[in-house]
Amino acid sequence: MCGIVGYTGRRDAQPILLEGIARLEYRGYDSSGLATVNGKLYVRKAVGRVAELRKIVQTQPLAGTSGICHTRWATHGNVTEANAHPHLGGDGAVAVVHNGVIENYDTLKRELQAQGIKFKSQTDTEVIAHLIASFLDSSPLPPGEGLGVRALVDAVRRALPHLKGTYGLAVISPRFPNVIVGARLGSPLVVGLGDGENFLASDASALVGHTKRVIYLEDNQICVLAPERADILDANAASAHAEVHTLESAPGDADRGDFEHFMIKEIYEQPEVIERAMAGRLDEAEATAHFGGLNLDPQQLRQVERLIMTACGTSYHAALIGEHLFEQFARMPVEVEYASEFRYRNPPIERNTIVVGITQSGETADTLAALRESKRKGQHTIGICNVVGSSIAREVDGGVFLHAGPEIGVASTKAFTAQVTVLTLLAVHFGRMRHLSYQAGARILNELQAMPDILRATLKCHDQVAEIARKYHHVANMLYLGRQYLFPMALEGALKLKEISYIHAEGYPAAEMKHGPIALVDENTPSVFLVPHGNVYDKVMSNLEEIKARGGPVIAIATKDDVHVEAKADDIIHVPSVPEYLQPLVTAIPLQLLAYHIALLRGCDIDKPRNLAKSVTVE
Ligand code: G6P
């Protein structure tokens, strides 16, 4: 979490930095801050959104053609101005912005305090600033530009081995005007190459409109940026290999258009998103799907016996659906693990198991670490990822992109449906090499191709859902219940509601609710039942009756024309009739819309819910 932007060139740094950091607000928005060098070091900070910082610099602008900027998601220390970055070391000899967590900061802080250094914040980052400043003071090299810059690089390089944890750092110093030193371990940093100017950012979206030429910094690399040059160094300060990538941008994708929020725009994009997730991958002649980037030849693919899927948040729910899909179509065992748990376990993993990381951002720290751990143990890793150029996309052995376009709303919507679509195609791909017949493969492809139009039809439930939201937006608790393919959707529906409306919600397997959650049921606790027609319809209907018998209001998401459920439920949302394996896609829409409208009525900040961040780059 946290976003970093740096600029050095000939233009005024402040507007470039502010524009860049505003694009990185999805990484956290507790506070923000800016520092420029203009003879001296100048700093401005504000609690809250980047808009608050903008207000401050409108009245107290910062001059200077180089600087660094930060948007914070608090880890250590409250949300206060003192804890906002940049943090200074050596009485303003250096300013540092940081994304990551320094786990041994307490020990380092005590050591520095013992040397008489006074701390101004409660953050872990401030130790980095003081450490660098102390090494700078003891440097034998003279300050200044050119060769003298080595003194700053050296100070950063000497400070880094003391840090235990993760960091993406940008450092400036008034002693080295126009120079930015960056360093990365575990938290992403990208260098943007301009003409007479260079940039540094947590991700390339901050560079839009300035440059398309980028270098992704690797772990343990350091970058030294000046207007006319960008050097990439290894941990010993020797020149390191750096590949220049050209960014593809999709203009307009990051605009809200006529929609009030990104979330609702992204909900409405889903028919096109799943079309794009399928594009170029369907092979109707062979009744299968193809993927160019798995980097396994057909023989290796046939030898895969088991999959481990690992992910966080909404992506974890997509993985749970993937488990059902692989079981049904490929008859393959799948284990689904929270990445944060999996990374610290040491389960025996047989050969011929591949590890699949599912992630929208490609930057989630736990998912990245789980995949690295798997690679270390010799597993082939695959990333199902939305962001091209992200850490996970670059590090896995093979991958599949979602092509969902930028997802800006913090609560994931379109990336989720794209993940489920890709997992369905992957299950068909593996299935067709095993037990899945030509006829079954062909039928699934046909059914999938009908889904964009079916989702367009599903979106027509919007007004009905908005009406239901008006009835229930004041409640304090809600239950979401479903079985089989729709149990992960119960989890996802509850997560959506929690994330953006701050109503407590629990997703549960519909029958399992008898073992605990049913105790919560009363006339003020509605249950959302996922009950479209299918194998377990009658079973779920019995669970619905059990809730009704205890006076709990029921909102049913059911197949169009289901008169039976209409007679039982208090409120009903109709979805088109589809095979069970596609029910997650059609039920996603009313679940997302319900959370959206309830949050809207409660006056919540839908695209930037409190305490959350879109890209969770700390563990
Ligand atoms: C955060 C976001 C969620 C997302 C999760 C995993 O919690 O707010 O929307 O599902 O991270 O992110 P990933 O990018 O790995 O899918």
Residues whose N, C-alpha, C, O or C-beta is under 5 A from the ligand:
A	BS01	G6P	C312 G313 T314 S315 I358 T359 Q360 S361 G362 T364 V410 A411 S412 A613 K614 V616
